[in-house]
Amino acid sequence: MKELTLKYGCNPNQIPARIFLREGGDLPLTVLNGAPGYINFMDALNAIQLVMELKRATGFPAAASFKHVSPAGAAVGTPMSDALKKACFVDDIEGLDDSPLALAYARARGADRLCSFGDFIALSDVCDEVTARIIAREVSDGIIAPGYNEEALALLAKKRGGKYAVIAIDPDYQPPLMERRDIFGITLEQRRNDAVIDESSLTNIVTANTTLTEEGRFGLLVALITLKYTQSNSVCFARGGQAIGVGAGQQSRVHCTRLAGDKADLWHLRQHEKTLALPFIPDIKRPVRDNAVDTYLSPRAQEAFGNGGWQGVFIREPDYLTLDEKQAYLRSLSGVALGSDAFFPFDDSIVRAHESGVTFVAQPGGSVRDQEVIDRCNQYGMLMAMTGQRLFHH
């Protein structure tokens, strides 16, 4: 297939629309089910690069959950604790521990379940039945992967009344070195970002703390590779082989950090014993449950669920988490990794990161205030590596 006609572009008035190769030849992908749209392909083609790169860097199968050309979550297939399984609503999935790919998607989807609503999924490996069973019950627009086994494809093809978008891509496809895009009739051309992120990216440690643990190395690699495919400015918090908070597309770096940090805090608080014990009504729909958890962890929980507002969601009014309980829980955290796609112009992002248990930091460096940022990391006992590698993505 040399080109694929799409229903429309970013918006319904943007007709005609298609995908094709400028250099000619067959597309390196096949649509196995459904009719993916323009934005679906923007998500899919960014997300598949992310998961392939994560797998190359870590050796583990990887998954990503994309929305509007940025990852809501990205992860590799490492084991999950019982609390994390319950927080991600996958504790009932039979065979989960036997499928690293399913673990990767459970983590990626579970990073920010609100933002993953209606996601486009990318998998680094052939989709198996266990992974497909997780996807089958989530609200999602489509998936891209190197392939699908027979059972997985049968499950996915039933989603959305048979209209779920399923794309298979050639895992050996290599794009041209140069890439182009047209804006206002003018063509911009640049070398594609083929910079490699691996352990060598983390060797220039500039802080007094120089102990980069395996946990820290793993987290920083996940964070930096996630940022490479996230709309800039961007900051990523990571832990346990997954992104736990992505702050994307903000003009101010500290606003990226606050956004990502707030998301990371929610990821941790979803594993608090009170959150895990929420008394949901039987057969509550998954999106309703996700929204209820988010509301429960917000400052407006008692306003929302008090005076009978809990009815229709819970079997009784929940036991609320107090501000003191939240703060005590978050203060106990450490070992979180933080990556930034460009330098920190001030130390304010480090101050905010400290509040969310960050121990390991990676950023390009190059600010006139680098020393202030280093000093603040030293104050908190953080390790910081300067990669010398900016990761802007637009």
Backbone hydrogen bonds, N-H to C=O, Kabsch-Sander energy under -0.5 kcal/mol:
donor,donor_aa,acceptor,acceptor_aa,energy
4,L,19,I,-2.2
6,L,17,A,-2.7
9,G,11,N,-0.7
9,G,14,Q,-2.2
14,Q,11,N,-2.3
15,I,13,N,-1.6
17,A,6,L,-0.6
19,I,4,L,-1.9
21,L,2,K,-0.7
22,R,20,F,-0.5
24,G,21,L,-1.7
27,L,1,M,-3.5
30,T,168,A,-2.7
32,L,30,T,-0.8
32,L,166,V,-2.8
33,N,166,V,-1.3
35,A,163,K,-0.6
38,Y,8,Y,-0.8
41,F,37,G,-2.2
42,M,38,Y,-1.9
43,D,39,I,-2.6
44,A,40,N,-3.0
45,L,41,F,-2.8
46,N,42,M,-1.2
47,A,43,D,-3.0
48,I,44,A,-2.4
49,Q,45,L,-0.6
50,L,46,N,-1.7
51,V,47,A,-2.3
52,M,48,I,-1.9
53,E,49,Q,-2.2
54,L,50,L,-2.6
55,K,51,V,-2.2
56,R,52,M,-2.0
57,A,53,E,-2.2
58,T,54,L,-2.0
59,G,55,K,-2.8
63,A,75,A,-2.5
64,A,122,A,-2.1
65,S,73,G,-2.9
66,F,64,A,-0.5
66,F,120,F,-2.8
67,K,70,S,-2.7
70,S,67,K,-0.8
72,A,65,S,-3.2
73,G,65,S,-1.5
75,A,63,A,-2.5
76,V,241,G,-2.5
77,G,61,P,-2.3
78,T,76,V,-2.0
85,K,81,S,-2.4
86,K,82,D,-2.1
87,A,83,A,-2.5
88,C,84,L,-2.1
89,F,86,K,-1.1
90,V,85,K,-2.7
91,D,85,K,-0.7
93,I,90,V,-1.7
94,E,92,D,-0.7
96,L,93,I,-1.4
98,D,95,G,-1.0
99,S,96,L,-1.7
103,L,99,S,-2.2
104,A,100,P,-2.1
105,Y,101,L,-2.2
106,A,102,A,-2.7
107,R,103,L,-2.2
108,A,104,A,-2.6
109,R,105,Y,-3.1
110,G,106,A,-1.6
111,A,107,R,-0.9
111,A,108,A,-0.7
112,D,108,A,-0.5
112,D,109,R,-0.5
116,S,112,D,-1.7
117,F,114,L,-1.1
118,G,139,V,-2.3
119,D,116,S,-1.6
119,D,139,V,-0.9
120,F,66,F,-2.3
121,I,142,G,-2.6
122,A,64,A,-2.0
123,L,144,I,-2.0
124,S,62,A,-2.3
127,C,147,G,-2.8
132,A,128,D,-2.1
133,R,129,E,-2.1
134,I,130,V,-1.5
135,I,131,T,-2.2
136,A,132,A,-2.7
137,R,133,R,-0.7
137,R,134,I,-0.8
138,E,135,I,-1.9
140,S,138,E,-0.7
141,D,119,D,-3.0
142,G,119,D,-1.1
143,I,165,A,-2.0
144,I,121,I,-2.1
145,A,167,I,-1.7
149,N,127,C,-2.5
153,L,149,N,-2.5
154,A,150,E,-1.9
155,L,151,E,-1.8
156,L,152,A,-2.6
157,A,153,L,-2.4
158,K,155,L,-1.0
159,K,156,L,-1.3
161,G,158,K,-0.7
162,G,158,K,-0.6
162,G,159,K,-1.1
163,K,159,K,-0.6
163,K,160,R,-1.2
164,Y,159,K,-1.6
165,A,141,D,-1.5
166,V,33,N,-2.3
167,I,143,I,-2.6
168,A,30,T,-2.8
169,I,145,A,-2.0
170,D,28,P,-3.0
173,Y,170,D,-1.6
179,E,190,Q,-3.2
181,R,188,L,-2.0
183,I,186,I,-2.9
186,I,183,I,-1.7
188,L,181,R,-3.3
190,Q,179,E,-2.3
192,R,177,L,-3.0
194,D,192,R,-1.8
198,D,196,V,-0.6
201,S,198,D,-2.2
202,L,199,E,-1.8
203,T,200,S,-0.9
205,I,203,T,-1.7
206,V,204,N,-0.5
206,V,384,M,-2.3
207,T,384,M,-0.6
209,N,382,M,-0.6
210,T,208,A,-0.7
212,L,210,T,-1.2
213,T,211,T,-1.0
217,R,213,T,-2.8
218,F,214,E,-2.5
219,G,215,E,-2.3
220,L,216,G,-2.5
221,L,217,R,-2.2
222,V,218,F,-2.1
223,A,219,G,-2.5
224,L,220,L,-2.7
225,I,221,L,-2.4
226,T,222,V,-2.0
227,L,223,A,-2.2
228,K,224,L,-1.6
229,Y,225,I,-0.5
229,Y,226,T,-1.2
230,T,227,L,-2.0
232,S,393,H,-2.2
235,V,247,G,-1.8
236,C,339,G,-2.5
237,F,245,G,-2.9
238,A,337,A,-2.6
239,R,242,Q,-2.6
242,Q,239,R,-0.9
243,A,74,A,-2.9
244,I,237,F,-3.0
245,G,237,F,-1.4
247,G,235,V,-3.0
247,G,245,G,-0.5
248,A,246,V,-0.7
249,G,231,Q,-2.4
249,G,233,N,-0.8
250,Q,233,N,-1.3
256,C,252,S,-1.6
257,T,253,R,-2.3
258,R,254,V,-2.6
259,L,255,H,-2.4
260,A,256,C,-2.9
261,G,257,T,-2.9
262,D,258,R,-2.7
263,K,259,L,-1.9
264,A,260,A,-2.5
265,D,261,G,-2.5
266,L,262,D,-2.0
267,W,263,K,-2.1
268,H,264,A,-2.1
269,L,265,D,-2.8
270,R,266,L,-2.0
271,Q,268,H,-1.8
272,H,269,L,-1.6
276,L,272,H,-2.5
277,A,273,E,-1.0
278,L,275,T,-1.6
280,F,278,L,-1.7
281,I,313,V,-2.3
284,I,281,I,-1.1
289,R,285,K,-2.3
290,D,286,R,-2.5
291,N,287,P,-2.2
292,A,288,V,-2.1
293,V,289,R,-2.4
294,D,290,D,-2.1
295,T,291,N,-2.3
296,Y,292,A,-2.7
297,L,293,V,-1.9
298,S,295,T,-1.3
301,A,298,S,-1.4
304,A,300,R,-2.4
305,F,301,A,-2.8
306,G,302,Q,-1.9
309,G,306,G,-1.8
310,W,305,F,-1.3
311,Q,308,G,-1.6
312,G,314,F,-0.5
313,V,310,W,-1.9
314,F,310,W,-2.6
315,I,279,P,-2.9
320,Y,318,P,-0.9
322,T,320,Y,-0.5
326,K,322,T,-2.4
327,Q,323,L,-2.7
328,A,324,D,-2.4
329,Y,325,E,-2.2
330,L,326,K,-2.6
331,R,327,Q,-2.3
332,S,328,A,-0.8
332,S,329,Y,-0.6
333,L,330,L,-1.5
336,V,357,G,-2.3
337,A,238,A,-2.9
338,L,360,F,-2.5
339,G,236,C,-2.7
340,S,362,A,-1.7
341,D,234,S,-2.1
349,S,346,F,-0.5
351,V,347,D,-1.8
352,R,348,D,-2.1
353,A,349,S,-2.5
354,H,350,I,-2.2
355,E,351,V,-0.9
355,E,352,R,-0.5
356,S,353,A,-1.6
357,G,354,H,-1.5
358,V,353,A,-1.7
359,T,336,V,-2.8
360,F,336,V,-1.9
361,V,383,L,-2.3
362,A,338,L,-2.4
363,Q,385,A,-2.0
370,D,367,S,-1.5
372,E,369,R,-0.5
373,V,369,R,-1.8
374,I,370,D,-2.7
375,D,371,Q,-2.8
376,R,372,E,-2.0
377,C,373,V,-2.2
378,N,374,I,-2.6
379,Q,375,D,-2.1
380,Y,376,R,-1.5
381,G,377,C,-0.6
381,G,378,N,-0.8
382,M,377,C,-2.6
383,L,359,T,-2.8
385,A,361,V,-2.7
386,M,204,N,-2.7
387,T,363,Q,-2.0
387,T,385,A,-0.7
388,G,364,P,-1.1
391,L,341,D,-2.9
